[in-house]
């Protein structure tokens, strides 16, 4: 079967950084589904996984965490899906990725594709949506009830990116006043179109901008960029007894003492944790994707696809990686059809 991968960790400008391959089609076992891949999207984690370094792999590395496709075969322990089902999912970072014609995935982290979206539109959603759903409602403990959240504020740092595009929609739907950060006019506009009531620049001090909007402090902060580059602004902006969630590690040099003084909760979100450690509640990701599909089909959540490349091949995937690597991508870049 066709696949795209690499043996060497090279700059994306190098044609061997991602190459077209012909590999063996896998066989599903246990809870695995064999999915015929129809569309994939590119995430920053893909870019980081193939970042240049002195290492050569004996077997090709296949990336790709976002997939939409059709179930071609089911493992003997599968109960949630059957052959022919249209699905979408983010996969696992400890198994080969979905940049291939067929892909194995544990059914407990898979959802039925929203009926109102095509495969490309659906492929833009899984990883960013799972990160947002887990970060907002599990790690930060935000209620889904708008009546409870009507007086509360959330600052989403990096609101125009892949995760931010979904997080702003979900937080707005939950009744929070969403303040998104952006660095450009077009990214600020995108954030407002997707649920941010206000935007500020993350290239300037947060508190003066927040005060100008009438919000000197915020109840929640969802940090989707490197927290270290914003750490001073984060600890200054969070309200006493507020909560902060970061999707990236915090450097050991960060001063945590202001959080102690404010009794602030600091949590992390990594949507790969459940599949990586095969946690007992792994099926929660299936439930999240099913719930998201219902929100999409009800018109409450929009896909964040901004650019579609066809077909799925190494040249197009290199182009997509280069755009994500630039740090200036808005929404999600998707590739469709081998």
Long-range contacts (C-beta under 8 A, 24 or more apart in sequence): 1-25, 1-100, 1-101, 1-102, 2-100, 2-101, 2-312, 2-338, 3-60, 3-62, 3-99, 3-100, 3-101, 4-62, 4-63, 4-64, 4-99, 4-100, 4-312, 4-313, 4-314, 4-317, 5-60, 5-61, 5-62, 5-63, 5-99, 6-50, 6-57, 6-60, 6-61, 7-56, 7-57, 7-58, 7-60, 7-61, 8-55, 8-56, 8-57, 9-50, 9-51, 9-52, 9-53, 9-54, 9-55, 10-50, 10-52, 11-52, 12-47, 12-50, 12-318, 12-321, 12-322, 12-325, 13-322, 15-314, 15-318, 17-50, 17-318, 17-321, 18-50, 18-314, 18-317, 18-318, 18-321, 19-314, 20-313, 20-314, 21-60, 21-62, 23-60, 23-62, 23-100, 25-101, 25-102, 26-102, 26-103, 26-104, 27-73, 28-73, 28-74, 28-75, 28-78, 28-104, 29-75, 29-76, 30-75, 30-76, 30-77, 30-106, 31-75, 31-77, 31-78, 31-106, 31-107, 31-108, 32-74, 32-75, 32-78, 32-104, 32-105, 32-106, 32-107, 33-71, 33-73, 33-74, 33-75, 33-78, 33-81, 33-87, 33-104, 33-105, 33-106, 33-107, 33-110, 34-71, 34-72, 34-73, 34-74, 34-102, 34-103, 34-104, 35-67, 35-69, 35-70, 35-71, 35-72, 35-87, 35-98, 35-102, 35-103, 35-104, 35-105, 35-110, 36-69, 36-70, 36-71, 36-72, 36-101, 36-102, 37-67, 37-68, 37-69, 37-98, 37-100, 37-101, 37-102, 37-103, 37-312, 37-338, 38-68, 38-69, 38-70, 38-119, 38-120, 38-123, 38-336, 38-337, 39-67, 39-68, 39-69, 39-118, 39-119, 39-120, 39-122, 39-123, 39-312, 39-334, 39-335, 39-336, 39-337, 40-64, 40-66, 40-67, 40-68, 40-98, 40-99, 40-123, 40-312, 40-334, 40-335, 40-336, 41-66, 41-123, 41-124, 41-127, 41-162, 41-305, 41-332, 41-333, 41-334, 41-335, 42-66, 42-317, 42-320, 42-321, 42-324, 42-332, 42-333, 42-334, 42-335, 43-127, 43-128, 43-162, 43-324, 44-162, 44-324, 45-93, 45-127, 46-97, 46-321, 46-324, 47-321, 47-324, 47-325, 49-93, 50-321, 62-96, 62-97, 62-98, 62-99, 62-100, 63-97, 63-99, 64-91, 64-97, 64-98, 64-99, 64-100, 64-103, 65-90, 65-91, 65-93, 65-97, 65-98, 65-126, 65-127, 66-90, 66-91, 66-98, 66-123, 66-124, 66-125, 66-126, 66-127, 66-332, 67-91, 67-98, 67-103, 67-105, 67-123, 67-126, 68-113, 68-119, 68-120, 68-122, 68-123, 69-103, 69-119, 72-102, 74-107, 75-107, 78-107, 79-107, 80-107, 80-108, 80-110, 80-286, 81-107, 81-110, 81-112, 85-112, 86-112, 86-113, 86-119, 87-111, 87-112, 87-113, 88-112, 88-113, 88-114, 88-122, 88-123, 88-125, 88-126, 88-289, 88-293, 89-126, 89-285, 89-289, 90-126, 90-127, 90-130, 90-271, 90-285, 91-275, 92-272, 92-275, 92-276, 93-272, 93-275, 93-276, 94-272, 94-275, 94-276, 99-312, 99-317, 101-338, 106-275, 106-282, 107-286, 108-282, 108-283, 108-285, 108-286, 109-274, 109-275, 109-282, 109-285, 109-286, 109-289, 110-286, 110-289, 111-286, 111-288, 111-289, 111-290, 111-292, 111-293, 112-289, 112-290, 112-293, 113-293, 114-292, 114-293, 114-296, 114-297, 115-293, 115-297, 116-296, 116-297, 116-299, 117-296, 117-303, 119-336, 120-305, 120-308, 120-334, 120-336, 121-303, 121-305, 121-334, 122-303, 123-305, 123-334, 123-336, 124-162, 124-303, 124-304, 124-305, 124-331, 124-332, 124-334, 125-166, 125-292, 125-296, 125-303, 125-304, 125-332, 126-289, 127-162, 127-271, 128-162, 128-163, 128-165, 128-166, 128-304, 128-332, 129-166, 129-288, 129-289, 129-292, 129-301, 130-271, 130-285, 130-288, 130-289, 131-163, 131-166, 131-167, 131-247, 131-269, 131-271, 132-163, 132-166, 132-167, 132-170, 133-170, 133-288, 133-291, 133-292, 134-269, 134-271, 134-288, 135-163, 135-167, 135-222, 135-245, 135-247, 135-269, 136-167, 136-170, 136-171, 136-174, 136-222, 136-245, 137-174, 138-269, 139-245, 139-267, 139-268, 139-269, 140-220, 140-222, 140-243, 140-245, 140-267, 141-243, 142-171, 142-174, 142-176, 142-220, 143-174, 144-174, 145-174, 145-175, 146-173, 146-174, 146-175, 147-175, 148-175, 149-174, 149-175, 149-176, 150-175, 152-176, 152-177, 152-219, 152-220, 153-177, 153-178, 153-179, 153-215, 153-218, 153-219, 153-220, 154-178, 154-179, 154-218, 154-219, 154-220, 154-221, 154-222, 155-179, 155-180, 155-181, 155-206, 155-210, 155-218, 155-220, 155-221, 155-222, 155-237, 156-180, 156-181, 156-191, 156-196, 156-221, 156-222, 156-224, 157-181, 157-202, 157-221, 157-222, 157-223, 157-224, 157-225, 157-230, 157-234, 158-182, 158-202, 158-223, 158-224, 158-225, 159-187, 159-191, 159-194, 159-196, 159-199, 159-224, 160-187, 160-188, 160-190, 160-191, 160-330, 160-331, 161-224, 161-329, 161-330, 161-331, 162-304, 162-329, 162-331, 162-332, 163-224, 163-247, 164-191, 164-224, 165-190, 165-191, 165-194, 165-304, 165-330, 165-331, 165-332, 166-301, 166-304, 167-222, 167-224, 168-194, 168-195, 168-196, 169-194, 169-195, 169-300, 169-301, 169-302, 170-195, 170-301, 171-195, 171-222, 172-196, 172-197, 173-295, 173-300, 173-301, 176-220, 177-215, 179-210, 179-213, 179-215, 179-218, 181-206, 184-328, 186-330, 187-330, 190-330, 190-331, 194-302, 194-304, 202-230, 202-233, 205-233, 206-230, 206-233, 206-234, 206-236, 206-237, 207-233, 207-236, 207-237, 210-237, 217-242, 218-242, 219-243, 220-244, 220-245, 221-245, 223-247, 223-248, 227-254, 228-253, 228-254, 231-255, 235-259, 235-262, 235-264, 238-262, 238-264, 240-264, 243-267, 245-269, 304-331, 304-332, 305-331, 305-332, 305-334, 306-330, 306-331, 306-332, 306-333, 307-331, 307-332, 307-333, 307-334, 308-333, 308-334, 308-335, 308-336, 309-333, 309-334, 309-335, 309-336, 310-335, 310-336, 310-337, 311-335, 311-336, 311-337, 311-338, 312-336, 312-337, 312-338, 313-338
